[in-house]
Amino acid sequence: MSRHVAIVTDSTAYLPRAAIERHHITAVPLTVVLGDQALEEGTEISARSLAQALQKRRPVTTSRPGPATFAETYRKVAATGASGIVSLHLSSEFSGTYDAAVQAAREAPVPVRVVDTGMVAMALGFCALAAAETAEAGGDMDDAVAAAEKRAAGTSAYFYVDTLDYLRRGGRIGAAQALLGSALAVKPLLQLADGRIELLEKVRTASKAIARLEEIAAERAGEGQVDIAVHHLAAEERAEALAQRLRERVTGLNELHVSEVGAVIGAHTGPGLLGVVVSPR
């Protein structure tokens, strides 16, 4: 078995399956609790099933992986010949996933560096890819962590939701911000800042909000080399149309991924989510 630095992340990175397989990244699943059923994201519940449950106003919550889950993951990864593991996770402001990974890392059979990226969705996914590419090029654990942290520092995430109610219910945005966003039928644009979700702008209509989302993403992309991800929940046509417009506008576009978010993030945003992650190389 060859010695190498292995990369672990969690299911909220929403990496394309091909990228996970190509870079041998391990994604630990978070859990969605639907009624009295605990279901693993990505294997036991789909985003579409989650959207339908939310539309029917069924109770939905989410849960982190336990330390034992991470401990077993680290053992399995170490058994492949890894000399060390870099474990990259969604913002600790959103979930206890990072804390669970830190607990498990103390007992792992090889050194594990756990990183709170402050990111989520492909903002996290791009960090994992940067770490994996660095490790594949012969970098050590410090190099892989530095690559992920550099990518996180330059990455921006913006998104539109039809309502802030789901974020308010899950405690991911303050009640005052939710009330402000709901006033006068305003459509909110949000951003990821310092590991938290913040209200960025208030726009009068959905169409104007999506046009503004495109404008912000294109401005942030600039003219340098950049990767972009467009996410959605039950809004595929909107997402594909937005992605096509960004392909035409962004001159330095390297990769563009379009994907539906998984059930964990969907539970907190609700159907109609449209997001853009801009990650300069």
Disulfide bonds with the S-S distance in Angstrom:
none
